[in-house]
Amino acid sequence: MQYIPPIPIGIEFYKTMISEGYYYIDKTLLIRDLLAQKNTVTLFTRPRRF
């Protein structure tokens, strides 16, 4: 059976996520791509009760 790391629900510190083996996705390259597109408007939505 393959190991699946836990999702860091309620974990706010990067150091804790990495040291305790939580699932982590780095989206820094996404920011670079958004800036490179040079759109006039970029819409970021959020959940209702954010």
Biopython code that builds the backbone (N, CA, C, O; Angstrom):
import numpy as np
from Bio.PDB.StructureBuilder import StructureBuilder

atoms = [
    (1, "MET", "N", (0.836, -1.179, 0.000)),
    (1, "MET", "CA", (0.000, 0.000, 0.000)),
    (1, "MET", "C", (0.885, 1.248, 0.000)),
    (1, "MET", "O", (1.900, 1.300, 0.695)),
    (2, "GLN", "N", (0.495, 2.237, -0.777)),
    (2, "GLN", "CA", (1.276, 3.471, -0.918)),
    (2, "GLN", "C", (0.958, 4.444, 0.219)),
    (2, "GLN", "O", (-0.201, 4.604, 0.603)),
    (3, "TYR", "N", (2.000, 5.093, 0.755)),
    (3, "TYR", "CA", (1.833, 6.077, 1.822)),
    (3, "TYR", "C", (1.297, 7.384, 1.255)),
    (3, "TYR", "O", (1.847, 7.911, 0.288)),
    (4, "ILE", "N", (0.243, 7.904, 1.839)),
    (4, "ILE", "CA", (-0.314, 9.199, 1.447)),
    (4, "ILE", "C", (-0.182, 10.127, 2.648)),
    (4, "ILE", "O", (-0.752, 9.855, 3.705)),
    (5, "PRO", "N", (0.569, 11.229, 2.498)),
    (5, "PRO", "CA", (0.752, 12.138, 3.628)),
    (5, "PRO", "C", (-0.562, 12.807, 4.033)),
    (5, "PRO", "O", (-1.432, 13.019, 3.189)),
    (6, "PRO", "N", (-0.712, 13.137, 5.308)),
    (6, "PRO", "CA", (-1.937, 13.796, 5.774)),
    (6, "PRO", "C", (-2.019, 15.240, 5.266)),
    (6, "PRO", "O", (-1.000, 15.886, 5.024)),
    (7, "ILE", "N", (-3.246, 15.725, 5.110)),
    (7, "ILE", "CA", (-3.484, 17.108, 4.692)),
    (7, "ILE", "C", (-3.350, 17.996, 5.929)),
    (7, "ILE", "O", (-3.903, 17.669, 6.979)),
    (8, "PRO", "N", (-2.620, 19.122, 5.822)),
    (8, "PRO", "CA", (-2.358, 19.958, 7.001)),
    (8, "PRO", "C", (-3.519, 20.875, 7.387)),
    (8, "PRO", "O", (-3.382, 22.098, 7.341)),
    (9, "ILE", "N", (-4.644, 20.300, 7.762)),
    (9, "ILE", "CA", (-5.795, 21.094, 8.192)),
    (9, "ILE", "C", (-5.505, 21.659, 9.582)),
    (9, "ILE", "O", (-5.232, 20.908, 10.518)),
    (10, "GLY", "N", (-5.564, 22.976, 9.710)),
    (10, "GLY", "CA", (-5.307, 23.638, 10.988)),
    (10, "GLY", "C", (-3.836, 23.866, 11.285)),
    (10, "GLY", "O", (-3.510, 24.442, 12.322)),
    (11, "ILE", "N", (-2.937, 23.434, 10.411)),
    (11, "ILE", "CA", (-1.501, 23.656, 10.595)),
    (11, "ILE", "C", (-1.129, 24.936, 9.867)),
    (11, "ILE", "O", (-1.322, 25.030, 8.655)),
    (12, "GLU", "N", (-0.600, 25.920, 10.578)),
    (12, "GLU", "CA", (-0.301, 27.204, 9.938)),
    (12, "GLU", "C", (1.187, 27.463, 9.728)),
    (12, "GLU", "O", (1.547, 28.424, 9.048)),
    (13, "PHE", "N", (2.051, 26.641, 10.287)),
    (13, "PHE", "CA", (3.488, 26.885, 10.175)),
    (13, "PHE", "C", (4.130, 25.941, 9.163)),
    (13, "PHE", "O", (3.948, 24.726, 9.229)),
    (14, "TYR", "N", (4.877, 26.513, 8.233)),
    (14, "TYR", "CA", (5.558, 25.750, 7.191)),
    (14, "TYR", "C", (6.508, 24.723, 7.803)),
    (14, "TYR", "O", (6.560, 23.577, 7.357)),
    (15, "LYS", "N", (7.249, 25.133, 8.816)),
    (15, "LYS", "CA", (8.220, 24.235, 9.452)),
    (15, "LYS", "C", (7.527, 22.985, 10.004)),
    (15, "LYS", "O", (8.059, 21.881, 9.887)),
    (16, "THR", "N", (6.360, 23.150, 10.595)),
    (16, "THR", "CA", (5.606, 22.013, 11.135)),
    (16, "THR", "C", (5.146, 21.088, 10.013)),
    (16, "THR", "O", (5.229, 19.866, 10.135)),
    (17, "MET", "N", (4.662, 21.676, 8.924)),
    (17, "MET", "CA", (4.199, 20.855, 7.801)),
    (17, "MET", "C", (5.318, 19.986, 7.246)),
    (17, "MET", "O", (5.117, 18.800, 6.981)),
    (18, "ILE", "N", (6.483, 20.567, 7.072)),
    (18, "ILE", "CA", (7.595, 19.836, 6.483)),
    (18, "ILE", "C", (8.180, 18.817, 7.470)),
    (18, "ILE", "O", (8.427, 17.669, 7.102)),
    (19, "SER", "N", (8.399, 19.232, 8.702)),
    (19, "SER", "CA", (9.040, 18.333, 9.664)),
    (19, "SER", "C", (8.152, 17.146, 10.056)),
    (19, "SER", "O", (8.662, 16.077, 10.393)),
    (20, "GLU", "N", (6.831, 17.330, 10.015)),
    (20, "GLU", "CA", (5.927, 16.249, 10.396)),
    (20, "GLU", "C", (5.354, 15.504, 9.192)),
    (20, "GLU", "O", (4.484, 14.647, 9.351)),
    (21, "GLY", "N", (5.834, 15.824, 7.993)),
    (21, "GLY", "CA", (5.482, 15.063, 6.800)),
    (21, "GLY", "C", (4.088, 15.283, 6.244)),
    (21, "GLY", "O", (3.504, 14.361, 5.674)),
    (22, "TYR", "N", (3.540, 16.486, 6.396)),
    (22, "TYR", "CA", (2.224, 16.775, 5.840)),
    (22, "TYR", "C", (2.318, 17.001, 4.334)),
    (22, "TYR", "O", (3.392, 17.285, 3.806)),
    (23, "TYR", "N", (1.179, 16.873, 3.649)),
    (23, "TYR", "CA", (1.078, 17.107, 2.226)),
    (23, "TYR", "C", (1.265, 18.598, 1.970)),
    (23, "TYR", "O", (0.624, 19.409, 2.638)),
    (24, "TYR", "N", (2.118, 18.986, 1.029)),
    (24, "TYR", "CA", (2.395, 20.395, 0.752)),
    (24, "TYR", "C", (2.559, 20.599, -0.746)),
    (24, "TYR", "O", (3.258, 19.829, -1.404)),
    (25, "ILE", "N", (1.923, 21.628, -1.289)),
    (25, "ILE", "CA", (2.051, 21.961, -2.701)),
    (25, "ILE", "C", (2.619, 23.367, -2.805)),
    (25, "ILE", "O", (2.051, 24.315, -2.262)),
    (26, "ASP", "N", (3.734, 23.498, -3.499)),
    (26, "ASP", "CA", (4.378, 24.795, -3.690)),
    (26, "ASP", "C", (3.817, 25.448, -4.947)),
    (26, "ASP", "O", (3.962, 24.907, -6.043)),
    (27, "LYS", "N", (3.174, 26.616, -4.796)),
    (27, "LYS", "CA", (2.547, 27.297, -5.930)),
    (27, "LYS", "C", (3.290, 28.572, -6.329)),
    (27, "LYS", "O", (2.703, 29.452, -6.958)),
    (28, "THR", "N", (4.554, 28.684, -5.979)),
    (28, "THR", "CA", (5.296, 29.896, -6.307)),
    (28, "THR", "C", (5.419, 30.112, -7.811)),
    (28, "THR", "O", (5.380, 31.252, -8.274)),
    (29, "LEU", "N", (5.565, 29.039, -8.575)),
    (29, "LEU", "CA", (5.670, 29.192, -10.025)),
    (29, "LEU", "C", (4.344, 29.646, -10.639)),
    (29, "LEU", "O", (4.337, 30.255, -11.709)),
    (30, "LEU", "N", (3.237, 29.361, -9.983)),
    (30, "LEU", "CA", (1.942, 29.839, -10.447)),
    (30, "LEU", "C", (1.897, 31.366, -10.396)),
    (30, "LEU", "O", (1.372, 32.000, -11.311)),
    (31, "ILE", "N", (2.442, 31.955, -9.339)),
    (31, "ILE", "CA", (2.498, 33.417, -9.222)),
    (31, "ILE", "C", (3.327, 33.999, -10.361)),
    (31, "ILE", "O", (2.944, 35.005, -10.959)),
    (32, "ARG", "N", (4.446, 33.378, -10.657)),
    (32, "ARG", "CA", (5.293, 33.850, -11.760)),
    (32, "ARG", "C", (4.524, 33.815, -13.081)),
    (32, "ARG", "O", (4.600, 34.756, -13.871)),
    (33, "ASP", "N", (3.795, 32.742, -13.318)),
    (33, "ASP", "CA", (3.030, 32.613, -14.551)),
    (33, "ASP", "C", (1.913, 33.661, -14.635)),
    (33, "ASP", "O", (1.666, 34.219, -15.704)),
    (34, "LEU", "N", (1.244, 33.926, -13.520)),
    (34, "LEU", "CA", (0.192, 34.943, -13.508)),
    (34, "LEU", "C", (0.753, 36.330, -13.821)),
    (34, "LEU", "O", (0.139, 37.097, -14.564)),
    (35, "LEU", "N", (1.909, 36.649, -13.260)),
    (35, "LEU", "CA", (2.534, 37.949, -13.525)),
    (35, "LEU", "C", (3.030, 38.054, -14.967)),
    (35, "LEU", "O", (2.992, 39.133, -15.559)),
    (36, "ALA", "N", (3.489, 36.950, -15.529)),
    (36, "ALA", "CA", (4.002, 36.954, -16.901)),
    (36, "ALA", "C", (2.884, 37.146, -17.926)),
    (36, "ALA", "O", (3.142, 37.637, -19.024)),
    (37, "GLN", "N", (1.651, 36.769, -17.592)),
    (37, "GLN", "CA", (0.537, 36.917, -18.528)),
    (37, "GLN", "C", (0.152, 38.381, -18.748)),
    (37, "GLN", "O", (-0.389, 38.725, -19.799)),
    (38, "LYS", "N", (0.422, 39.233, -17.782)),
    (38, "LYS", "CA", (0.136, 40.677, -17.860)),
    (38, "LYS", "C", (-1.323, 40.972, -18.225)),
    (38, "LYS", "O", (-1.609, 41.827, -19.063)),
    (39, "ASN", "N", (-2.231, 40.246, -17.576)),
    (39, "ASN", "CA", (-3.659, 40.494, -17.772)),
    (39, "ASN", "C", (-4.060, 41.804, -17.108)),
    (39, "ASN", "O", (-3.436, 42.233, -16.138)),
    (40, "THR", "N", (-5.100, 42.432, -17.631)),
    (40, "THR", "CA", (-5.625, 43.648, -17.016)),
    (40, "THR", "C", (-6.294, 43.328, -15.688)),
    (40, "THR", "O", (-6.149, 44.067, -14.714)),
    (41, "VAL", "N", (-7.034, 42.212, -15.658)),
    (41, "VAL", "CA", (-7.756, 41.813, -14.453)),
    (41, "VAL", "C", (-7.523, 40.327, -14.203)),
    (41, "VAL", "O", (-7.579, 39.519, -15.131)),
    (42, "THR", "N", (-7.263, 39.971, -12.950)),
    (42, "THR", "CA", (-7.174, 38.573, -12.547)),
    (42, "THR", "C", (-8.106, 38.397, -11.355)),
    (42, "THR", "O", (-7.990, 39.112, -10.359)),
    (43, "LEU", "N", (-9.022, 37.451, -11.456)),
    (43, "LEU", "CA", (-10.017, 37.230, -10.409)),
    (43, "LEU", "C", (-9.621, 36.040, -9.554)),
    (43, "LEU", "O", (-9.410, 34.942, -10.069)),
    (44, "PHE", "N", (-9.521, 36.255, -8.253)),
    (44, "PHE", "CA", (-9.273, 35.188, -7.295)),
    (44, "PHE", "C", (-10.537, 35.020, -6.464)),
    (44, "PHE", "O", (-10.968, 35.951, -5.783)),
    (45, "THR", "N", (-11.126, 33.841, -6.519)),
    (45, "THR", "CA", (-12.340, 33.598, -5.732)),
    (45, "THR", "C", (-11.960, 32.903, -4.430)),
    (45, "THR", "O", (-10.868, 32.349, -4.305)),
    (46, "ARG", "N", (-12.859, 32.939, -3.480)),
    (46, "ARG", "CA", (-12.636, 32.293, -2.192)),
    (46, "ARG", "C", (-13.919, 31.623, -1.741)),
    (46, "ARG", "O", (-14.995, 31.960, -2.236)),
    (47, "PRO", "N", (-13.829, 30.683, -0.816)),
    (47, "PRO", "CA", (-15.052, 30.067, -0.290)),
    (47, "PRO", "C", (-15.913, 31.098, 0.433)),
    (47, "PRO", "O", (-15.402, 32.131, 0.864)),
    (48, "ARG", "N", (-17.194, 30.838, 0.570)),
    (48, "ARG", "CA", (-18.098, 31.789, 1.217)),
    (48, "ARG", "C", (-17.685, 32.155, 2.635)),
    (48, "ARG", "O", (-17.701, 33.330, 3.000)),
    (49, "ARG", "N", (-17.326, 31.186, 3.418)),
    (49, "ARG", "CA", (-17.026, 31.445, 4.840)),
    (49, "ARG", "C", (-15.525, 31.436, 5.080)),
    (49, "ARG", "O", (-15.048, 30.754, 5.987)),
    (50, "PHE", "N", (-14.795, 32.164, 4.301)),
    (50, "PHE", "CA", (-13.347, 32.208, 4.409)),
    (50, "PHE", "C", (-12.939, 33.067, 5.552)),
    (50, "PHE", "O", (-11.746, 33.229, 5.807)),
]
sb = StructureBuilder()
sb.init_structure("model")
sb.init_model(0)
sb.init_chain("A")
sb.init_seg("    ")
for serial, (resi, resn, name, xyz) in enumerate(atoms, 1):
    if name == "N":
        sb.init_residue(resn, " ", resi, " ")
    sb.init_atom(name, np.array(xyz, "f"), 0.0, 1.0, " ", f" {name:<3s}", serial, name[0])
structure = sb.get_structure()
